[in-house]
């Protein structure tokens, strides 16, 4: 009877061995999702400077999918709802559709060149500089510096400096 248990155990271990001996080679194309928080810090336009946290607070919650074609290049599709809190109340101020290209710069750095289309009628582009700060087996934590440039909707052109952090999986 013990022989059968031993034989069964050996069969199970030999079948499981390939799962334990797999290497971590990444194959392409591959897909990764992410979520985060973005804080626009300061915005500049011809009428002056507007700082977040100065009489109001704006925060965005980006959710996206990155489609990596190769280890160096990919596409990204991102949606960002923004919430504005001011005078004791808050509301969703706008939704941003943010598609773009991804360029892996090495050592955990990625550049994202994004087009920008806001439900407020504004449009433009956003260069984003991203750095993975902690990589785990199934996820990674990142920080990013988005630099949105916006036009349209009868408002002056603007440039914003922001800070973003999140988790990719």
C-alpha positions as CSV (number, residue, x, y, z in Angstrom):
1,X,0.0,0.0,0.0
2,X,2.8,2.4,0.8
3,X,4.2,1.8,-2.7
4,X,1.1,3.2,-4.3
5,X,1.3,6.4,-2.2
6,X,5.0,6.8,-3.0
7,X,4.3,6.2,-6.7
8,X,1.5,8.7,-6.7
9,X,3.6,11.3,-4.9
10,X,6.4,10.8,-7.4
11,X,4.0,11.3,-10.3
12,X,2.6,14.5,-8.9
13,X,6.0,15.9,-8.2
14,X,7.3,15.1,-11.7
15,X,4.2,16.8,-13.2
16,X,4.7,19.8,-11.0
17,X,8.4,20.2,-11.7
18,X,8.0,22.3,-14.9
19,X,5.9,24.8,-13.0
20,X,8.7,25.2,-10.4
21,X,11.5,25.4,-13.0
22,X,9.9,28.0,-15.2
23,X,12.1,31.0,-15.9
24,X,10.7,34.6,-15.8
25,X,11.1,35.3,-19.5
26,X,8.6,37.9,-20.6
27,X,7.0,37.3,-24.0
28,X,5.6,40.0,-26.3
29,X,3.1,41.3,-27.0
30,X,2.0,41.6,-23.3
31,X,-0.7,43.6,-21.5
32,X,-0.5,45.3,-18.1
33,X,-3.1,47.3,-16.2
34,X,-2.7,50.1,-13.7
35,X,-4.5,52.4,-11.3
36,X,-3.2,55.5,-9.6
37,X,-3.7,59.0,-8.1
38,X,-2.7,62.2,-9.8
39,X,-2.3,65.6,-8.2
40,X,-2.0,68.6,-10.5
41,X,0.5,70.8,-8.5
42,X,0.6,74.1,-10.4
43,X,-0.9,75.4,-13.6
44,X,0.5,78.3,-15.7
45,X,-1.3,80.3,-18.4
46,X,-1.3,83.9,-19.6
47,X,-3.6,84.9,-16.8
48,X,-1.2,83.8,-14.1
49,X,-0.4,80.8,-11.9
50,X,-3.0,78.6,-10.2
51,X,-1.8,76.2,-7.4
52,X,-3.7,73.1,-6.3
53,X,-4.4,73.2,-2.5
54,X,-4.8,77.0,-2.8
55,X,-8.6,77.5,-2.2
56,X,-9.4,74.3,-4.0
57,X,-8.2,70.7,-4.4
58,X,-8.2,68.7,-7.6
59,X,-7.4,65.0,-7.7
60,X,-7.5,62.5,-10.6
61,X,-7.8,58.7,-10.5
62,X,-6.2,57.2,-13.7
63,X,-7.1,53.7,-14.8
64,X,-5.4,52.3,-17.8
65,X,-4.1,49.4,-19.9
66,X,-0.7,49.2,-21.4
67,X,-0.2,47.0,-24.5
68,X,3.5,46.4,-25.0
69,X,4.3,45.4,-28.6
70,X,8.0,44.8,-27.8
71,X,10.2,45.3,-24.7
72,X,10.9,48.9,-25.9
73,X,7.5,50.2,-27.3
74,X,3.8,50.0,-26.6
75,X,0.5,51.7,-26.6
76,X,-1.5,52.9,-23.6
77,X,-5.2,53.7,-23.1
78,X,-6.1,55.7,-20.0
79,X,-9.2,57.2,-18.5
80,X,-9.0,59.7,-15.7
81,X,-11.9,61.1,-13.8
82,X,-11.1,64.3,-11.9
83,X,-12.7,65.5,-8.7
84,X,-12.6,69.1,-7.5
85,X,-13.3,70.1,-3.9
86,X,-14.0,73.7,-3.1
87,X,-16.0,75.7,-0.6
88,X,-17.0,72.6,1.4
89,X,-18.4,70.7,-1.6
90,X,-16.9,68.4,-4.2
91,X,-17.9,67.2,-7.7
92,X,-16.5,65.4,-10.6
93,X,-15.1,68.2,-12.7
94,X,-14.2,66.3,-15.9
95,X,-13.2,63.0,-17.6
96,X,-9.9,62.7,-19.5
97,X,-9.4,60.2,-22.4
98,X,-5.6,59.9,-22.6
99,X,-4.3,57.5,-25.3
100,X,-0.6,57.4,-26.0
101,X,2.7,55.7,-26.9
102,X,5.1,54.1,-24.5
103,X,8.9,54.0,-24.7
104,X,10.9,51.9,-22.3
105,X,13.9,54.0,-21.4
106,X,15.6,51.2,-19.3
107,X,16.3,50.9,-15.5
108,X,12.6,51.2,-14.7
109,X,12.0,54.5,-16.6
110,X,9.2,54.9,-19.2
111,X,8.2,57.8,-21.3
112,X,4.6,58.1,-22.3
113,X,3.6,60.6,-25.0
114,X,-0.2,61.0,-24.6
115,X,-2.9,62.8,-26.5
116,X,-5.5,64.5,-24.3
117,X,-9.2,64.9,-24.7
118,X,-11.3,66.3,-21.8
119,X,-15.0,66.4,-21.4
120,X,-14.6,70.1,-20.6
121,X,-13.8,70.7,-24.3
122,X,-10.1,71.1,-23.7
123,X,-7.6,69.1,-25.6
124,X,-3.8,68.8,-25.9
125,X,-1.0,66.5,-25.1
126,X,0.8,65.2,-22.0
127,X,4.4,64.0,-21.8
128,X,4.7,61.7,-18.8
129,X,8.0,60.6,-17.2
130,X,7.5,57.4,-15.2
131,X,9.7,55.4,-12.8
132,X,9.1,52.0,-11.2
133,X,10.2,52.3,-7.6
134,X,9.4,48.8,-6.4
135,X,8.9,45.7,-8.5
136,X,7.2,42.7,-7.1
137,X,6.4,39.3,-8.7
138,X,2.9,40.3,-9.9
139,X,2.9,44.1,-9.5
140,X,5.0,47.2,-9.4
141,X,4.7,50.6,-7.7
142,X,5.5,53.6,-9.7
143,X,5.8,57.4,-9.5
144,X,5.3,59.7,-12.5
145,X,5.6,63.4,-13.5
146,X,2.9,64.3,-16.0
147,X,3.3,67.7,-17.8
148,X,-0.1,68.4,-19.4
149,X,-0.4,71.1,-22.1
150,X,-4.0,72.1,-22.9
151,X,-5.8,74.3,-25.4
152,X,-9.4,75.1,-26.4
153,X,-12.8,75.9,-25.0
154,X,-12.2,79.6,-25.3
155,X,-9.5,79.5,-22.5
156,X,-5.8,80.4,-22.8
157,X,-3.3,77.6,-23.4
158,X,-2.0,76.1,-20.2
159,X,0.9,74.1,-18.8
160,X,0.6,72.0,-15.6
161,X,3.1,70.3,-13.5
162,X,1.7,67.2,-11.7
163,X,2.7,64.3,-9.5
164,X,1.3,60.8,-9.9
165,X,1.8,57.5,-8.1
166,X,0.2,54.1,-8.5
167,X,0.4,50.3,-8.9
168,X,0.7,48.4,-12.1
169,X,-0.3,44.7,-12.4
